[in-house]
Amino acid sequence: MNIKTALCAGAALCVSALAATAASAQDTTVAWKGAPQWTNDDVQFKVRGRLLIDYVFQDVDRVAPLADYQTSNIRGRQAFLGVEGKLNNYIAYKAEGGAVNGGAWSWDDVVIEFKPNEWTSIMVGNIKAAGLENLTSTRFLSFMDRGPYGDMGPDSYLASVVAKANGLNWTLTGAIQGNSLNSGDVNNTAGANPGSKERIGYTVRGSYAPILTDVDKVHLGAFARYRNHGDESGFSFAGRPSTGYGDSGRYYTTGAIGDTDVTYGVEGAWVHNNFSVQGEYADIKVNRLKTVAAGGDPDVKVGYAFVSFWPTGESRNYDAAKGEFGRPKIIDPITAGGLGGVELLARYDYADLTDAYSTATTAAGKTLSQDAGKYKGWTLGANYYPTAYVRLQANYTSADIDNPGPGRDVKINQFQMRAQLDF
């Protein structure tokens, strides 16, 4: 059975269970969680959504004869609407989707969760499985976007079956993953190509917080992933300059050279009152798709590190039982007559794709990976929170891309702003 077909069948069962539960409803209470949340005994329901409106400006310098240029846009980064809730203490659900980067509707979080007990869960749907920054919602990221690590490191939302166990200060996750729920089915019934297979992946992640006090919190984590592209396109390792704007791989990419790959990643964070540091690093060992570009098997390396400081006294909201960061708690919001919260940031991003070029053994392979270079970027950021559900952001990025192909180097100066509301 195709992964997406199985998920649809599970969703139908969940809807039937919801209808049966509603028939036995008792007294209903309403709480405000950015939007009304209705609770009846063990049953909960809430409408959720977000709106992220961006402005982006890029000044791009290239080597002649390639022309320099400037570009800017006011754009809808995300406009999502969805629902979440639980049928009882054992079954929960979430479904949210919308327009991303001004495009057509697509699904984001789509999850059916089964909880045998308080500390374990089994989830099916469009789910993330690994990575500290990857698992942290875009709503709560310190920066506007995740950078090269988000583009090439742990996978974003994929049609998955995920098992998770956790304690007060640790988590352990395992996942079987296909492609995104938004991708088309692999046609495995056509006469010209019978038996085609969709991509498959396996991911394991663990996290541990050895220090959890009111003053200090320390997060340590690691993940491993294996992927096989099946009969879908080969894996390409590409990124953007810390933005969701433009095509991934426009300035640096290996091309679609990956048949299979194995990734090992580590992550860490330290929160000390209103100061914190965070970083992640991954080594992606690629088994080259020789039918596309002959050569040796390259390694792709990618990582980042950043510091955060809240002059208004807040602290990043770390949840050790989830192994991720959540919504910050604003000390003096404007709804209480205050001035809101301010976060100041600095970040360094790094990616090294050069192995893809140096291990290629044909002219065609060299041309395919002529933009497989080194990316180095610095980003300065500032966030202002009138309340915990509203945020204004500004990011400035200066990036240098040293590509191996002749005349392919790029320098980018980029300024972005965002107005964000979520509920």
Solvent accessible surface area in square Angstrom, and as a share of the most:
residue,aa,sasa,rsa
1,M,183,0.82
2,N,39,0.20
3,I,32,0.16
4,K,21,0.09
5,T,72,0.42
6,A,44,0.34
7,L,17,0.09
8,C,89,0.54
9,A,54,0.42
10,G,21,0.20
11,A,43,0.33
12,A,62,0.48
13,L,132,0.66
14,C,19,0.11
15,V,101,0.58
16,S,72,0.47
17,A,35,0.27
18,L,64,0.32
19,A,68,0.53
20,A,70,0.55
21,T,32,0.19
22,A,65,0.50
23,A,93,0.72
24,S,73,0.47
25,A,63,0.48
26,Q,115,0.51
27,D,127,0.66
28,T,76,0.44
29,T,88,0.51
30,V,90,0.52
31,A,45,0.35
32,W,178,0.62
33,K,97,0.41
34,G,12,0.12
35,A,9,0.07
36,P,47,0.29
37,Q,25,0.11
38,W,99,0.35
39,T,33,0.19
40,N,13,0.07
41,D,100,0.52
42,D,63,0.33
43,V,38,0.22
44,Q,53,0.24
45,F,73,0.30
46,K,14,0.06
47,V,55,0.32
48,R,12,0.05
49,G,2,0.02
50,R,11,0.04
51,L,83,0.41
52,L,0,0.00
53,I,71,0.36
54,D,4,0.02
55,Y,67,0.25
56,V,1,0.00
57,F,63,0.26
58,Q,6,0.03
59,D,40,0.21
60,V,0,0.00
61,D,59,0.31
62,R,77,0.28
63,V,65,0.37
64,A,83,0.65
65,P,136,0.85
66,L,62,0.31
67,A,65,0.50
68,D,84,0.44
69,Y,69,0.26
70,Q,120,0.53
71,T,36,0.21
72,S,57,0.37
73,N,65,0.33
74,I,140,0.71
75,R,33,0.12
76,G,27,0.26
77,R,28,0.10
78,Q,14,0.06
79,A,44,0.34
80,F,10,0.04
81,L,102,0.51
82,G,10,0.09
83,V,51,0.29
84,E,47,0.21
85,G,14,0.13
86,K,54,0.23
87,L,2,0.01
88,N,52,0.27
89,N,83,0.43
90,Y,130,0.50
91,I,41,0.21
92,A,22,0.17
93,Y,35,0.13
94,K,62,0.26
95,A,30,0.24
96,E,2,0.01
97,G,0,0.00
98,G,0,0.00
99,A,34,0.26
100,V,47,0.27
101,N,56,0.29
102,G,64,0.62
103,G,40,0.38
104,A,91,0.70
105,W,148,0.52
106,S,29,0.19
107,W,106,0.37
108,D,17,0.09
109,D,18,0.09
110,V,33,0.19
111,V,17,0.10
112,I,17,0.08
113,E,38,0.17
114,F,86,0.36
115,K,56,0.24
116,P,80,0.50
117,N,78,0.40
118,E,124,0.56
119,W,97,0.34
120,T,45,0.26
121,S,8,0.05
122,I,80,0.41
123,M,29,0.13
124,V,29,0.16
125,G,3,0.03
126,N,0,0.00
127,I,11,0.06
128,K,24,0.10
129,A,4,0.03
130,A,3,0.02
131,G,0,0.00
132,L,0,0.00
133,E,7,0.03
134,N,7,0.04
135,L,34,0.17
136,T,4,0.02
137,S,21,0.14
138,T,11,0.06
139,R,37,0.13
140,F,32,0.13
141,L,5,0.03
142,S,8,0.05
143,F,4,0.01
144,M,0,0.00
145,D,12,0.06
146,R,41,0.15
147,G,5,0.05
148,P,0,0.00
149,Y,4,0.02
150,G,27,0.26
151,D,57,0.29
152,M,9,0.04
153,G,3,0.03
154,P,4,0.03
155,D,24,0.12
156,S,61,0.39
157,Y,42,0.16
158,L,13,0.06
159,A,1,0.00
160,S,0,0.00
161,V,67,0.39
162,V,1,0.01
163,A,54,0.42
164,K,44,0.19
165,A,29,0.22
166,N,23,0.12
167,G,9,0.08
168,L,140,0.69
169,N,42,0.22
170,W,104,0.36
171,T,3,0.02
172,L,99,0.49
173,T,9,0.05
174,G,28,0.27
175,A,8,0.06
176,I,84,0.43
177,Q,5,0.02
178,G,1,0.01
179,N,30,0.15
180,S,25,0.16
181,L,34,0.17
182,N,70,0.36
183,S,35,0.22
184,G,64,0.62
185,D,99,0.51
186,V,29,0.16
187,N,92,0.47
188,N,74,0.38
189,T,118,0.69
190,A,34,0.27
191,G,78,0.75
192,A,107,0.83
193,N,83,0.43
194,P,95,0.60
195,G,52,0.50
196,S,8,0.05
197,K,141,0.60
198,E,35,0.16
199,R,32,0.12
200,I,50,0.26
201,G,5,0.04
202,Y,105,0.40
203,T,7,0.04
204,V,83,0.48
205,R,2,0.01
206,G,25,0.24
207,S,7,0.04
208,Y,108,0.41
209,A,2,0.01
210,P,58,0.37
211,I,79,0.40
212,L,76,0.38
213,T,73,0.42
214,D,143,0.74
215,V,66,0.38
216,D,34,0.18
217,K,50,0.21
218,V,30,0.17
219,H,2,0.01
220,L,91,0.45
221,G,13,0.12
222,A,48,0.37
223,F,11,0.04
224,A,39,0.30
225,R,5,0.02
226,Y,82,0.31
227,R,21,0.08
228,N,47,0.24
229,H,20,0.09
230,G,22,0.21
231,D,82,0.42
232,E,42,0.19
233,S,97,0.62
234,G,13,0.12
235,F,13,0.05
236,S,59,0.38
237,F,2,0.01
238,A,14,0.11
239,G,1,0.01
240,R,50,0.18
241,P,2,0.01
242,S,8,0.05
243,T,6,0.04
244,G,4,0.04
245,Y,33,0.13
246,G,36,0.35
247,D,86,0.45
248,S,54,0.35
249,G,14,0.13
250,R,128,0.47
251,Y,14,0.05
252,Y,0,0.00
253,T,27,0.16
254,T,0,0.00
255,G,11,0.10
256,A,37,0.29
257,I,0,0.00
258,G,0,0.00
259,D,38,0.20
260,T,20,0.12
261,D,1,0.01
262,V,49,0.28
263,T,0,0.00
264,Y,119,0.45
265,G,3,0.03
266,V,87,0.50
267,E,11,0.05
268,G,22,0.21
269,A,8,0.06
270,W,100,0.35
271,V,4,0.02
272,H,67,0.30
273,N,71,0.37
274,N,38,0.20
275,F,69,0.29
276,S,2,0.01
277,V,47,0.27
278,Q,8,0.04
279,G,20,0.20
280,E,7,0.03
281,Y,94,0.36
282,A,0,0.00
283,D,26,0.14
284,I,0,0.00
285,K,90,0.38
286,V,4,0.02
287,N,62,0.32
288,R,4,0.01
289,L,25,0.13
290,K,106,0.45
291,T,129,0.75
292,V,74,0.43
293,A,3,0.03
294,A,40,0.31
295,G,13,0.12
296,G,31,0.30
297,D,82,0.43
298,P,0,0.00
299,D,33,0.17
300,V,0,0.00
301,K,69,0.29
302,V,0,0.00
303,G,6,0.06
304,Y,12,0.05
305,A,53,0.41
306,F,8,0.03
307,V,64,0.37
308,S,1,0.01
309,F,89,0.37
310,W,3,0.01
311,P,69,0.43
312,T,59,0.34
313,G,38,0.37
314,E,4,0.02
315,S,43,0.28
316,R,23,0.08
317,N,50,0.26
318,Y,17,0.06
319,D,51,0.27
320,A,8,0.06
321,A,28,0.22
322,K,107,0.45
323,G,0,0.00
324,E,38,0.17
325,F,5,0.02
326,G,20,0.20
327,R,49,0.18
328,P,8,0.05
329,K,155,0.66
330,I,20,0.10
331,I,114,0.58
332,D,69,0.36
333,P,27,0.17
334,I,88,0.44
335,T,112,0.65
336,A,79,0.61
337,G,74,0.71
338,G,12,0.11
339,L,151,0.75
340,G,4,0.04
341,G,0,0.00
342,V,45,0.26
343,E,3,0.01
344,L,84,0.42
345,L,11,0.05
346,A,31,0.24
347,R,4,0.01
348,Y,66,0.25
349,D,0,0.00
350,Y,57,0.22
351,A,0,0.00
352,D,24,0.12
353,L,0,0.00
354,T,41,0.24
355,D,51,0.27
356,A,0,0.00
357,Y,52,0.20
358,S,72,0.47
359,T,35,0.20
360,A,4,0.03
361,T,101,0.59
362,T,59,0.34
363,A,85,0.66
364,A,73,0.56
365,G,0,0.00
366,K,63,0.27
367,T,86,0.50
368,L,67,0.33
369,S,0,0.00
370,Q,53,0.23
371,D,15,0.08
372,A,0,0.00
373,G,0,0.00
374,K,75,0.32
375,Y,0,0.00
376,K,97,0.41
377,G,1,0.01
378,W,155,0.54
379,T,3,0.02
380,L,109,0.54
381,G,9,0.09
382,A,40,0.31
383,N,2,0.01
384,Y,72,0.27
385,Y,8,0.03
386,P,16,0.10
387,T,22,0.13
388,A,25,0.20
389,Y,60,0.23
390,V,47,0.27
391,R,2,0.01
392,L,86,0.43
393,Q,7,0.03
394,A,32,0.25
395,N,5,0.03
396,Y,92,0.35
397,T,1,0.01
398,S,46,0.29
399,A,2,0.02
400,D,68,0.35
401,I,3,0.02
402,D,88,0.45
403,N,8,0.04
404,P,47,0.29
405,G,3,0.03
406,P,125,0.79
407,G,33,0.32
408,R,66,0.24
409,D,57,0.29
410,V,9,0.05
411,K,114,0.48
412,I,1,0.01
413,N,54,0.28
414,Q,1,0.00
415,F,76,0.32
416,Q,3,0.02
417,M,88,0.39
418,R,8,0.03
419,A,47,0.36
420,Q,10,0.04
421,L,85,0.42
422,D,2,0.01
423,F,59,0.25
